[in-house]
Amino acid sequence: MGVVGAMISTSVSGKVIAMWMPIMLFFFMGFEHSVVNMFLFPSAMIMGGDFSVMDYMLWNEIPTALGNLVGGLAFTGLTLYTTHVRTAPKRTVY
């Protein structure tokens, strides 16, 4: 939603708000995602958070990105594949 909103908006402030609002709501609802962390942790560093960029990368961004990758592949991709592999139309080679 943030990407689409930013593409539709014509002003800089509209683009910033269109990107910021969905990410902030996603975080506010308690979901953990690497895009939310890319927004949240730099904001915390600007506000004086006591951690380094390496701490952020090592203890948050890398595990979160790996978790998103595994979750996306296993829980979404594998589930869709196993439920739709038999219902897919048969391919004919000409």
N, CA, C and O atoms as a GROMACS GRO file, in nm:
protein
  376
    1MET      N    1   0.082  -0.118   0.000
    1MET     CA    2   0.000   0.000   0.000
    1MET      C    3   0.087   0.126   0.000
    1MET      O    4   0.053   0.226  -0.064
    2GLY      N    5   0.198   0.119   0.072
    2GLY     CA    6   0.287   0.235   0.077
    2GLY      C    7   0.347   0.265  -0.058
    2GLY      O    8   0.358   0.382  -0.095
    3VAL      N    9   0.385   0.164  -0.132
    3VAL     CA   10   0.446   0.184  -0.263
    3VAL      C   11   0.344   0.240  -0.361
    3VAL      O   12   0.372   0.334  -0.434
    4VAL      N   13   0.225   0.181  -0.361
    4VAL     CA   14   0.121   0.227  -0.453
    4VAL      C   15   0.079   0.370  -0.418
    4VAL      O   16   0.063   0.454  -0.507
    5GLY      N   17   0.061   0.398  -0.289
    5GLY     CA   18   0.025   0.533  -0.247
    5GLY      C   19   0.130   0.635  -0.286
    5GLY      O   20   0.097   0.746  -0.328
    6ALA      N   21   0.257   0.599  -0.272
    6ALA     CA   22   0.365   0.690  -0.309
    6ALA      C   23   0.369   0.712  -0.460
    6ALA      O   24   0.402   0.821  -0.506
    7MET      N   25   0.337   0.610  -0.538
    7MET     CA   26   0.337   0.624  -0.683
    7MET      C   27   0.221   0.712  -0.730
    7MET      O   28   0.235   0.784  -0.828
    8ILE      N   29   0.109   0.704  -0.662
    8ILE     CA   30  -0.008   0.782  -0.702
    8ILE      C   31   0.004   0.928  -0.663
    8ILE      O   32  -0.043   1.015  -0.736
    9SER      N   33   0.065   0.955  -0.549
    9SER     CA   34   0.074   1.092  -0.499
    9SER      C   35   0.161   1.178  -0.589
    9SER      O   36   0.257   1.131  -0.650
   10THR      N   37   0.126   1.306  -0.597
   10THR     CA   38   0.201   1.397  -0.684
   10THR      C   39   0.292   1.493  -0.607
   10THR      O   40   0.379   1.554  -0.667
   11SER      N   41   0.273   1.506  -0.476
   11SER     CA   42   0.358   1.597  -0.398
   11SER      C   43   0.452   1.516  -0.309
   11SER      O   44   0.426   1.400  -0.277
   12VAL      N   45   0.561   1.579  -0.270
   12VAL     CA   46   0.659   1.511  -0.184
   12VAL      C   47   0.599   1.477  -0.049
   12VAL      O   48   0.617   1.367   0.001
   13SER      N   49   0.527   1.571   0.010
   13SER     CA   50   0.466   1.543   0.140
   13SER      C   51   0.363   1.432   0.131
   13SER      O   52   0.352   1.350   0.222
   14GLY      N   53   0.289   1.427   0.023
   14GLY     CA   54   0.193   1.318   0.002
   14GLY      C   55   0.261   1.184  -0.012
   14GLY      O   56   0.212   1.084   0.039
   15LYS      N   57   0.375   1.181  -0.081
   15LYS     CA   58   0.451   1.057  -0.096
   15LYS      C   59   0.504   1.009   0.038
   15LYS      O   60   0.498   0.890   0.068
   16VAL      N   61   0.555   1.101   0.119
   16VAL     CA   62   0.610   1.064   0.250
   16VAL      C   63   0.499   1.008   0.339
   16VAL      O   64   0.518   0.905   0.403
   17ILE      N   65   0.387   1.075   0.343
   17ILE     CA   66   0.275   1.028   0.426
   17ILE      C   67   0.221   0.896   0.374
   17ILE      O   68   0.187   0.807   0.453
   18ALA      N   69   0.212   0.882   0.243
   18ALA     CA   70   0.160   0.758   0.185
   18ALA      C   71   0.251   0.639   0.214
   18ALA      O   72   0.202   0.527   0.227
   19MET      N   73   0.381   0.662   0.224
   19MET     CA   74   0.474   0.553   0.258
   19MET      C   75   0.477   0.530   0.409
   19MET      O   76   0.484   0.415   0.454
   20TRP      N   77   0.471   0.636   0.486
   20TRP     CA   78   0.486   0.628   0.630
   20TRP      C   79   0.366   0.563   0.698
   20TRP      O   80   0.383   0.480   0.787
   21MET      N   81   0.246   0.599   0.658
   21MET     CA   82   0.126   0.554   0.729
   21MET      C   83   0.108   0.402   0.727
   21MET      O   84   0.086   0.345   0.834
   22PRO      N   85   0.116   0.332   0.614
   22PRO     CA   86   0.099   0.186   0.619
   22PRO      C   87   0.208   0.116   0.701
   22PRO      O   88   0.179   0.018   0.771
   23ILE      N   89   0.331   0.164   0.692
   23ILE     CA   90   0.439   0.102   0.770
   23ILE      C   91   0.416   0.124   0.919
   23ILE      O   92   0.434   0.032   0.998
   24MET      N   93   0.376   0.243   0.956
   24MET     CA   94   0.352   0.273   1.097
   24MET      C   95   0.234   0.192   1.150
   24MET      O   96   0.240   0.141   1.262
   25LEU      N   97   0.128   0.179   1.073
   25LEU     CA   98   0.013   0.098   1.116
   25LEU      C   99   0.051  -0.050   1.128
   25LEU      O  100   0.007  -0.118   1.221
   26PHE      N  101   0.132  -0.098   1.035
   26PHE     CA  102   0.177  -0.237   1.041
   26PHE      C  103   0.255  -0.262   1.169
   26PHE      O  104   0.236  -0.364   1.235
   27PHE      N  105   0.342  -0.168   1.204
   27PHE     CA  106   0.418  -0.178   1.328
   27PHE      C  107   0.326  -0.167   1.449
   27PHE      O  108   0.340  -0.243   1.545
   28PHE      N  109   0.233  -0.073   1.447
   28PHE     CA  110   0.143  -0.049   1.559
   28PHE      C  111   0.058  -0.173   1.589
   28PHE      O  112   0.023  -0.198   1.704
   29MET      N  113   0.024  -0.249   1.485
   29MET     CA  114  -0.055  -0.371   1.505
   29MET      C  115   0.029  -0.485   1.561
   29MET      O  116  -0.025  -0.591   1.593
   30GLY      N  117   0.160  -0.466   1.573
   30GLY     CA  118   0.245  -0.564   1.637
   30GLY      C  119   0.313  -0.664   1.546
   30GLY      O  120   0.372  -0.761   1.593
   31PHE      N  121   0.306  -0.642   1.417
   31PHE     CA  122   0.369  -0.734   1.324
   31PHE      C  123   0.519  -0.705   1.316
   31PHE      O  124   0.560  -0.590   1.329
   32GLU      N  125   0.598  -0.807   1.294
   32GLU     CA  126   0.743  -0.793   1.282
   32GLU      C  127   0.779  -0.818   1.135
   32GLU      O  128   0.752  -0.925   1.081
   33HIS      N  129   0.839  -0.721   1.074
   33HIS     CA  130   0.873  -0.732   0.933
   33HIS      C  131   0.996  -0.647   0.907
   33HIS      O  132   1.016  -0.544   0.972
   34SER      N  133   1.079  -0.689   0.814
   34SER     CA  134   1.204  -0.617   0.790
   34SER      C  135   1.180  -0.475   0.741
   34SER      O  136   1.259  -0.386   0.772
   35VAL      N  137   1.072  -0.451   0.666
   35VAL     CA  138   1.046  -0.315   0.619
   35VAL      C  139   1.009  -0.225   0.737
   35VAL      O  140   1.052  -0.109   0.742
   36VAL      N  141   0.930  -0.276   0.830
   36VAL     CA  142   0.897  -0.199   0.949
   36VAL      C  143   1.023  -0.168   1.028
   36VAL      O  144   1.040  -0.056   1.076
   37ASN      N  145   1.111  -0.266   1.040
   37ASN     CA  146   1.235  -0.245   1.114
   37ASN      C  147   1.326  -0.144   1.044
   37ASN      O  148   1.399  -0.070   1.110
   38MET      N  149   1.324  -0.140   0.912
   38MET     CA  150   1.402  -0.041   0.839
   38MET      C  151   1.353   0.100   0.867
   38MET      O  152   1.429   0.196   0.857
   39PHE      N  153   1.228   0.112   0.903
   39PHE     CA  154   1.172   0.242   0.941
   39PHE      C  155   1.193   0.270   1.089
   39PHE      O  156   1.231   0.381   1.128
   40LEU      N  157   1.168   0.170   1.172
   40LEU     CA  158   1.164   0.190   1.316
   40LEU      C  159   1.303   0.213   1.377
   40LEU      O  160   1.319   0.304   1.457
   41PHE      N  161   1.400   0.133   1.341
   41PHE     CA  162   1.531   0.142   1.404
   41PHE      C  163   1.607   0.269   1.365
   41PHE      O  164   1.667   0.330   1.453
   42PRO      N  165   1.609   0.311   1.239
   42PRO     CA  166   1.673   0.440   1.212
   42PRO      C  167   1.602   0.556   1.283
   42PRO      O  168   1.667   0.651   1.327
   43SER      N  169   1.470   0.548   1.294
   43SER     CA  170   1.397   0.652   1.369
   43SER      C  171   1.442   0.653   1.514
   43SER      O  172   1.461   0.759   1.573
   44ALA      N  173   1.458   0.535   1.573
   44ALA     CA  174   1.505   0.526   1.712
   44ALA      C  175   1.647   0.578   1.726
   44ALA      O  176   1.680   0.641   1.827
   45MET      N  177   1.732   0.553   1.627
   45MET     CA  178   1.868   0.604   1.633
   45MET      C  179   1.870   0.756   1.624
   45MET      O  180   1.950   0.821   1.691
   46ILE      N  181   1.783   0.812   1.541
   46ILE     CA  182   1.774   0.957   1.531
   46ILE      C  183   1.730   1.016   1.665
   46ILE      O  184   1.774   1.125   1.703
   47MET      N  185   1.643   0.946   1.735
   47MET     CA  186   1.591   0.994   1.863
   47MET      C  187   1.683   0.961   1.980
   47MET      O  188   1.648   0.988   2.095
   48GLY      N  189   1.802   0.903   1.953
   48GLY     CA  190   1.901   0.881   2.057
   48GLY      C  191   1.908   0.739   2.110
   48GLY      O  192   1.955   0.719   2.222
   49GLY      N  193   1.863   0.642   2.036
   49GLY     CA  194   1.870   0.502   2.079
   49GLY      C  195   2.014   0.459   2.101
   49GLY      O  196   2.104   0.500   2.028
   50ASP      N  197   2.035   0.375   2.200
   50ASP     CA  198   2.171   0.334   2.239
   50ASP      C  199   2.206   0.200   2.174
   50ASP      O  200   2.220   0.099   2.242
   51PHE      N  201   2.221   0.201   2.042
   51PHE     CA  202   2.266   0.083   1.969
   51PHE      C  203   2.332   0.128   1.840
   51PHE      O  204   2.311   0.241   1.794
   52SER      N  205   2.410   0.039   1.782
   52SER     CA  206   2.482   0.074   1.659
   52SER      C  207   2.411   0.013   1.538
   52SER      O  208   2.320  -0.068   1.552
   53VAL      N  209   2.456   0.053   1.422
   53VAL     CA  210   2.401  -0.002   1.298
   53VAL      C  211   2.433  -0.152   1.291
   53VAL      O  212   2.351  -0.230   1.243
   54MET      N  213   2.552  -0.192   1.339
   54MET     CA  214   2.589  -0.333   1.338
   54MET      C  215   2.499  -0.413   1.433
   54MET      O  216   2.460  -0.525   1.400
   55ASP      N  217   2.467  -0.358   1.551
   55ASP     CA  218   2.373  -0.424   1.641
   55ASP      C  219   2.239  -0.446   1.572
   55ASP      O  220   2.181  -0.554   1.578
   56TYR      N  221   2.193  -0.343   1.506
   56TYR     CA  222   2.066  -0.350   1.433
   56TYR      C  223   2.070  -0.458   1.325
   56TYR      O  224   1.978  -0.539   1.314
   57MET      N  225   2.176  -0.459   1.245
   57MET     CA  226   2.186  -0.557   1.137
   57MET      C  227   2.198  -0.699   1.190
   57MET      O  228   2.129  -0.789   1.142
   58LEU      N  229   2.285  -0.719   1.289
   58LEU     CA  230   2.314  -0.853   1.339
   58LEU      C  231   2.201  -0.912   1.420
   58LEU      O  232   2.170  -1.030   1.405
   59TRP      N  233   2.138  -0.833   1.505
   59TRP     CA  234   2.039  -0.887   1.597
   59TRP      C  235   1.895  -0.864   1.554
   59TRP      O  236   1.803  -0.915   1.618
   60ASN      N  237   1.875  -0.788   1.447
   60ASN     CA  238   1.737  -0.765   1.407
   60ASN      C  239   1.713  -0.786   1.259
   60ASN      O  240   1.632  -0.870   1.221
   61GLU      N  241   1.782  -0.713   1.174
   61GLU     CA  242   1.748  -0.715   1.032
   61GLU      C  243   1.777  -0.849   0.966
   61GLU      O  244   1.693  -0.899   0.891
   62ILE      N  245   1.891  -0.908   0.992
   62ILE     CA  246   1.924  -1.037   0.930
   62ILE      C  247   1.830  -1.148   0.977
   62ILE      O  248   1.776  -1.219   0.892
   63PRO      N  249   1.806  -1.166   1.109
   63PRO     CA  250   1.710  -1.269   1.150
   63PRO      C  251   1.568  -1.244   1.099
   63PRO      O  252   1.498  -1.338   1.063
   64THR      N  253   1.527  -1.119   1.096
   64THR     CA  254   1.392  -1.088   1.049
   64THR      C  255   1.380  -1.116   0.899
   64THR      O  256   1.279  -1.172   0.855
   65ALA      N  257   1.479  -1.078   0.822
   65ALA     CA  258   1.475  -1.103   0.678
   65ALA      C  259   1.478  -1.253   0.649
   65ALA      O  260   1.407  -1.300   0.560
   66LEU      N  261   1.558  -1.328   0.722
   66LEU     CA  262   1.560  -1.474   0.703
   66LEU      C  263   1.426  -1.536   0.743
   66LEU      O  264   1.377  -1.626   0.676
   67GLY      N  265   1.368  -1.487   0.852
   67GLY     CA  266   1.237  -1.537   0.894
   67GLY      C  267   1.129  -1.506   0.792
   67GLY      O  268   1.042  -1.589   0.766
   68ASN      N  269   1.134  -1.386   0.734
   68ASN     CA  270   1.037  -1.351   0.630
   68ASN      C  271   1.055  -1.438   0.507
   68ASN      O  272   0.957  -1.479   0.444
   69LEU      N  273   1.179  -1.466   0.472
   69LEU     CA  274   1.207  -1.551   0.356
   69LEU      C  275   1.156  -1.693   0.379
   69LEU      O  276   1.086  -1.748   0.294
   70VAL      N  277   1.190  -1.751   0.493
   70VAL     CA  278   1.145  -1.888   0.524
   70VAL      C  279   0.993  -1.892   0.535
   70VAL      O  280   0.928  -1.983   0.482
   71GLY      N  281   0.936  -1.795   0.605
   71GLY     CA  282   0.790  -1.792   0.620
   71GLY      C  283   0.719  -1.775   0.487
   71GLY      O  284   0.618  -1.839   0.462
   72GLY      N  285   0.772  -1.688   0.404
   72GLY     CA  286   0.711  -1.667   0.273
   72GLY      C  287   0.720  -1.789   0.184
   72GLY      O  288   0.624  -1.823   0.115
   73LEU      N  289   0.835  -1.854   0.186
   73LEU     CA  290   0.851  -1.974   0.103
   73LEU      C  291   0.773  -2.092   0.158
   73LEU      O  292   0.703  -2.160   0.083
   74ALA      N  293   0.785  -2.117   0.287
   74ALA     CA  294   0.723  -2.236   0.346
   74ALA      C  295   0.572  -2.220   0.363
   74ALA      O  296   0.496  -2.308   0.322
   75PHE      N  297   0.531  -2.111   0.423
   75PHE     CA  298   0.390  -2.098   0.458
   75PHE      C  299   0.304  -2.045   0.344
   75PHE      O  300   0.184  -2.072   0.341
   76THR      N  301   0.361  -1.970   0.253
   76THR     CA  302   0.282  -1.918   0.142
   76THR      C  303   0.309  -1.997   0.015
   76THR      O  304   0.217  -2.056  -0.043
   77GLY      N  305   0.434  -1.999  -0.028
   77GLY     CA  306   0.467  -2.064  -0.155
   77GLY      C  307   0.440  -2.213  -0.154
   77GLY      O  308   0.377  -2.266  -0.246
   78LEU      N  309   0.489  -2.282  -0.052
   78LEU     CA  310   0.470  -2.426  -0.044
   78LEU      C  311   0.324  -2.464  -0.028
   78LEU      O  312   0.277  -2.562  -0.086
   79THR      N  313   0.251  -2.388   0.051
   79THR     CA  314   0.109  -2.414   0.069
   79THR      C  315   0.032  -2.395  -0.061
   79THR      O  316  -0.050  -2.479  -0.096
   80LEU      N  317   0.058  -2.287  -0.132
   80LEU     CA  318  -0.009  -2.266  -0.261
   80LEU      C  319   0.028  -2.374  -0.361
   80LEU      O  320  -0.057  -2.422  -0.437
   81TYR      N  321   0.154  -2.412  -0.363
   81TYR     CA  322   0.196  -2.517  -0.456
   81TYR      C  323   0.126  -2.649  -0.428
   81TYR      O  324   0.072  -2.712  -0.519
   82THR      N  325   0.126  -2.691  -0.301
   82THR     CA  326   0.066  -2.821  -0.269
   82THR      C  327  -0.085  -2.823  -0.288
   82THR      O  328  -0.142  -2.928  -0.318
   83THR      N  329  -0.151  -2.711  -0.273
   83THR     CA  330  -0.297  -2.710  -0.290
   83THR      C  331  -0.340  -2.690  -0.434
   83THR      O  332  -0.454  -2.721  -0.469
   84HIS      N  333  -0.253  -2.638  -0.520
   84HIS     CA  334  -0.293  -2.608  -0.657
   84HIS      C  335  -0.217  -2.687  -0.763
   84HIS      O  336  -0.244  -2.670  -0.882
   85VAL      N  337  -0.125  -2.772  -0.724
   85VAL     CA  338  -0.047  -2.844  -0.824
   85VAL      C  339  -0.134  -2.939  -0.905
   85VAL      O  340  -0.110  -2.958  -1.024
   86ARG      N  341  -0.233  -3.000  -0.844
   86ARG     CA  342  -0.318  -3.095  -0.916
   86ARG      C  343  -0.431  -3.026  -0.992
   86ARG      O  344  -0.487  -3.085  -1.084
   87THR      N  345  -0.465  -2.904  -0.955
   87THR     CA  346  -0.574  -2.834  -1.023
   87THR      C  347  -0.525  -2.747  -1.137
   87THR      O  348  -0.606  -2.687  -1.208
   88ALA      N  349  -0.394  -2.739  -1.156
   88ALA     CA  350  -0.340  -2.658  -1.265
   88ALA      C  351  -0.371  -2.723  -1.399
   88ALA      O  352  -0.373  -2.846  -1.408
   89PRO      N  353  -0.396  -2.643  -1.502
   89PRO     CA  354  -0.421  -2.703  -1.634
   89PRO      C  355  -0.297  -2.775  -1.685
   89PRO      O  356  -0.184  -2.733  -1.661
   90LYS      N  357  -0.321  -2.883  -1.757
   90LYS     CA  358  -0.211  -2.962  -1.811
   90LYS      C  359  -0.144  -2.887  -1.925
   90LYS      O  360  -0.211  -2.826  -2.009
   91ARG      N  361  -0.013  -2.892  -1.928
   91ARG     CA  362   0.063  -2.829  -2.035
   91ARG      C  363   0.082  -2.929  -2.148
   91ARG      O  364   0.108  -3.047  -2.126
   92THR      N  365   0.070  -2.878  -2.269
   92THR     CA  366   0.099  -2.961  -2.386
   92THR      C  367   0.216  -2.898  -2.460
   92THR      O  368   0.218  -2.778  -2.485
   93VAL      N  369   0.312  -2.981  -2.495
   93VAL     CA  370   0.429  -2.934  -2.568
   93VAL      C  371   0.405  -2.956  -2.716
   93VAL      O  372   0.371  -3.066  -2.759
   94TYR      N  373   0.424  -2.849  -2.793
   94TYR     CA  374   0.401  -2.860  -2.938
   94TYR      C  375   0.529  -2.883  -3.010
   94TYR      O  376   0.529  -2.894  -3.133
   0.00000   0.00000   0.00000
